Amino acid sequence: MSTELPPVAPEVLAEAVENLTARLRKKLDAATEGCAAGATHGADGTVTLRFGEDALVTLRPGPAGTISTAEQATCSCLLAPRCLHRAAVLGAAPLADTSPEPATAVEPPESTEPTSAAGPTPATESGEPTSAAGSGEPAPALTGAQQRAAAALWHVAAEALAAGVTAGGAVVQAELLRAAHTARLAGLPRAEAAALRVVRGLRAARERRAGQRLGDLTGAFRELLHTAGVLASGSADPALTGTARRTYAPGGSLQVHGLCREPVLSATGYGGVVTHLLDPDGTPYSVSDVRPGGLARARGAGSASVALGGAVLDHAGLARGGLRIVGATVSPEGRLGAGRGVRATPLPGTAWTRQPAARLFARPAAEAVAELLAAPDTAGSSLLGCDVTVVGAAGEHLLVRETRPDAPLLRLLPAHPHPELAHTENLRRIASYPGLLLRVLGRPDLDRAATLRPLAVGPVPGARYTLRLPEEWLGRADLGYDRLQGMHFPAGEAAPAAPAPAAEGPDPLADSPLWRVRRLLETGVAGGRRAVAEAARGTASLAAASYGPLRRAGFTAAADLAGALAAEADRRPRDVFGRLADPSSDGYAWAWLAAASHLAAAERSLIAASWAATPGAATPPAAG
C-alpha cells in the first residue's frame, strides 16, 4: 500500500493551520508525525486517512494531482474544517510547486497576453498592477503593497530563524507559508520561492531525511532574509521581484546541437530529463520534459520522444544530434518552447571536438568558474568542460587533475546521488582506472572547493589511454543514463604515467578558520537564537579562542560580525516586571544576515582560488 500523499498548495496548508485554536496548534506537530502511514488510495485517485472511529480525512486531488483548494481536503468530524485531523494530514503532505516545471514549454496563445497560472494579475490599492505575476517581467518599480508584503515576510522569517529547526514546527512553517502566499499575490515570486525553500528545508531537517544538509537550509535562510529585507527597504532593483512564470519570446530560426542529457528528480515528486544544446555561436539552450512521476519518470524520460515542432527524435537522439527550428520560442533561461507554430527538423550530430562544443573545452576551468562566481544567478544552468587525468577515489570523491601545467586537484561528485541513477556507479568505475585521460562536461559546485558534478564524459582526442566508446555514442556518455562497462575502457594497456596515490589534498574552504563562523550560523539555524547565545557565552579567553584564529588569518571582519551576532543573540533586555523590553527578532536576524552574507562572499573567493593554478603541482601526463 502506498503511503504517499498528494502535494498540497502552500496557501491551503497555511489556511488550515491558521484556523486552528491555540490549543490545537500545540498538538499539531505530534498529530502530523507518522499520520501518512495510514493512507489508503482509491481507484478514483482519492486518498483517505482514518483517525479513530469518527474522523475520516479525504483528499481529492485535482487534474494536476495536487490539493489546490480547501474544498479538496475534507474531514468527517464535527470540528471540520477547523479540525486537527485535516490540518495534520495537509501538514504531512509534500508542498506543491506554485509554478511546477512544465512538461513541455507551453506558450500563451498568440492572440492574447500571457497570464499567471495563479489567476489574474493582482492590483495595488491604487489600481496599478503589481509586477510580473502574469507577464513574467519584473515590475518597473516597487509598490507600497509589495514593500508591505516583503516587510511582513521579513518579520516572519526573522521569527523562524530565531526559533530554529528545533522549534520550527508546523505552526512556524504555516506562518511562513501564509507570508509567502501574500508575497506571491503582491507580485514577489522570488521572495515566495525563497520562503518555500526554507519551509522545505525545515521539514527535511526535522524529519532527518537522508541527504539533508544543514548548510543548504542556512543558505536558504540567507537568501530569504536578503531578498525580503532588500525589498522591504524600497531601494531594491525591481528585478529582485523575480518572475512568476517563464514567458517565451519569439526566437526566429535556430540551429542547435546536442551536448548531453541529464535526469531531473525533485523532492516534490517531479521527474524527467533536460537535454542541453548549443547554437553555432555557443549560446546555450535546453529542452526539458519534467512531469509528476518521480524516479520512474526520471529514468524513463531519457529515451522519451521530444515534443518539439513535430521532430521525430527522442532525448537520447537529440543529445547526440541536433535540430533546425523554424518559429522557435525561447524562455529567458534558454528553454525551447513547443508552441503551435514551431517546426523542427533533425540534424546530424557533431562531436565535442568540433564547434560549437569545442569552445567549452578550450579554456582553463578556472576562468569559467571565475565568470560564474561573478554572476551567481546564471551559475545553476552553466556548464564547463575540461580534460582531466584520473587520480583515483578518495572517500566520496573521484579525484582528477586537469591536463594543464600546475593544475589543481579537482573533485568529481555525482550530479545526482540517487543510487537508482547511473551517476554514482559510473564514477566508481572510472575511479578504478588511475591515469585514464578523460574529457568531462559538467556543472561546477560553487558551494565546494574545486568540485565539479559531471553530466557526461568522453575520450580525450589523440590519447591512447582513454575511453573506447561505441561509434553511435558520438564520443560521449551521459553519466545519468549510459552505463559504462569494461569494454568502454582501454584493455591491456598501462597508464602512460602512474599518478600519485589518491588523497584529498588541501581544501582551502575547509581548512580556513571560517568554519567557526559557519558553525555559529548553522548552530543558530539548528537551535535558534538561544543556541547561539549559549554557544557564545563564556569568558574572554573563550571568545579569544573562538575568534582569535579568524583575526590571525586576516578575517577580521568575519570575527567582528560573528562577535556582534553572539552579542545580539544574548541581548534580551527586560523591563522592571521581567518582561522582554524588545521581543522582536529583527535585530538578531540582521546580525545573522550580516555574518552570513560576509561568509558567503569570503567563501566564494576561496572557491575561486581553489580552481586556480597550483604552483608546484605535478604536471599531468601528456595525452597519449
Secondary structure, 3 states (H helix, E strand, C coil): CCCCCCCECHHHHHHHHHCCCHHHHHHHHHHHCCHHHHCEECCCCCEEEEECCCEEEEECCCCCCCECCHHHEEECCCCCCCCHHHHHHHHHCCECCCCCCCCCCCCCCCCCCCCECCECCCECCCCCECCCCCCCCCCCCCCHHHHHHHHHHHHHHHHHHHHHHHHCCHHHHHHHHHHHHHHHHCCCHHHHHHHHHHHHHHHHHHHCCCCCCHHHHHHHHHHHHHHHHHHHHCCCCHHHHCCCCCCCEEEEEEEEEEEEEEEEECCCCEEEEEEEEECCCCCEEEEEEEEECHHHHHHHHHHCECCCCCCCCEHHHHHCCEEEEEEEEECCCCEECCCCCCEEEEECCCCCCCCCHHHHHCCCHHHHHHHHHHCHHHHHHCCEEEEEEEEEEECCEEEEEECCCCCCEEEECCCCCCCCCCHHHHHHHHHCCCCCEEEEEEEECCCCCCEEEEEEEECCCCCCCECCCCHHHCCCEECCCCCCCHHHCCCCCCCCCCCCCCCCCCCHHHHCCCHHHHHHHHHHHHHHHHHHHHHHCCCHHHHHHHHHHHHHCCCHHHHHHHHHHHHHHCCCCECCCCCECCCCCHHHHHHHHHHHHHHHHHHHHHHHHHHCCCCCCCCCCCCC
